[in-house]
Amino acid sequence: MRRMILACSVLLALSTGATAGQIYKWVDGQGNVHFGSQPPEGQDAATVNPNISQPKLAAPPAAPQQESAEKAQEDANERVRKEVAEQEAELKNFCDNARYNLAQLQNNPRIRMEIDGELRHLTEEERQERISTGEAALKKNCQ
């Protein structure tokens, strides 16, 4: 059985070279490169050796690319962490200010504010409107 497999392998290896015919390469008048089994009439054609194997490509070094990709990912993660921390700090500051302003509006019936460059007291309707706006903002943005 082994001899038969070995004989078939040898015959198969030898038969590939025997079946390959001559290949010709030429360039036409428009500059296009052509390959064929018959040379063109009236043009010079070069023969091509079909038994040349493809050169083996060296494996790219995986470690430096992987390290650079990991470093880039870590940098991106760090930037995102900083942005999230800044957004959380801004939201905390907003919530603290909104709670303070709401408490002032709820606890003081007479609120004096600068509106259009003029200091004046808020009417009860304005005060209640600002209280409801502040409560809605707290409910929406601050838990």
N, C-alpha and C positions, 0 to 999 in steps of 0.2 A: 504494500500500500504506500509506504514511504517513497519507494522508487518511482512509483507512478506519479505521485504528487511532484516529486523533484523533476521528473522528465517533463511533465506538463508545464511546470514553472520555467524551465530552461527554454522549451519551445515557444512559450508565450513571450518571454523576454527577447528571443531572437526574431520572432515574427514581426514585432513592431517596427524594427528597422527595415525589414524587407518590404513591408507594405507602403512605406513612405516613399513618394515619388519626388521628382525634382520640383522645386518651387522657384518661381521667378518673381522678381520685384522690378517695377519700372515706374516712371513718373510721366504723366500725360502732359499735354500742352497747357492745361490750366494749373499745373502744379500739384495735382492730386496723385498720391502714391497708390499703386495697385499691386496686388499679389495674384498670381495665377499659376496653373499647372502647365500652361503653354505660353511661350514668349510671344509678345506682340510682333506683328509683321512691320518692318520698317523702323523699329525703335530698338535702342540698346536696352537690354535687360540684364540685371545682375542675378546670380543664383543665390539662393538662401539655403543655409544648412538647417534642415528641420530637426536634427538630432541634438541641437543645443538645448540644454535644460535651463530652466529658469534659475537665476542666482538665488541662493537662500538669503532671505532677509534676516538681518540680525534683530533679535528681539529688543525692543526699546527698553531702556532701563526703567523699570516700573517704580522703583523706590523714589527717585527724585520727583517724578510726575505725581506720584501718590502723595508725597510729602507736601509738594506745593499746592495740590488740590486740598489737602487737609488743612494747610495753613490758611488758604483763601477761605475755606468754609468756617474756620475758627474766627477769622477776622470779621466775616459777615455776621456770624452769631454774636460776636462782641458788640458790633455796631447796633444790631437789633436790640440787644439787651440794654444798651445805653439809651436808645430811643424810647424803649418801653419804660425805663426808669424815669426818664424826663417827662414823659406823658403822664405817668402815675403821680409824679411830684406836682405837675401843673394841675391835674385833676384834684389832688388833695388840697392844694392852695385855693382853687376855685370853690370847693365844697366848704372849706373853713370860712372863707369870706361870705359865701351865700348864707351859711348858718348864722354867722354873726349879724349880717344885715337883716335877716328874717327875724332874729330875736329882737333887734332894735325896733323893727317895725311893729312887732306884736306887743312889746312891753311899753312902748311910749306912744301915747295917743296923739301927741303933738310933735311931728317930725318937721324939722326945718332943713330944707335942701336948696342947693343952688340949681336953678332951672333957667336956662337961657341967659346965664350971666347975672341972674337976680336971685337973691336969697328970699325964700318965702316958705310958709308953712304948707304942708300937704293937706288937702281936704280929706275927709274921711273916705270918700269914694276912691281917691288916688291911693291912699294908704292901703285900703282893702285890695285894690287892684294889684299893687306891688307885692302885697303879702301872698296873694294867689299865684302871681307869676314866680315869686321866689320859691314857694312850696312846689310848684310844678317843675321848676329847674332842679331842685333838690331831689325830687322823686325820680326824675329822668336820669340825672347824671351821678347822683350820690346814693349809695346804699347804706 
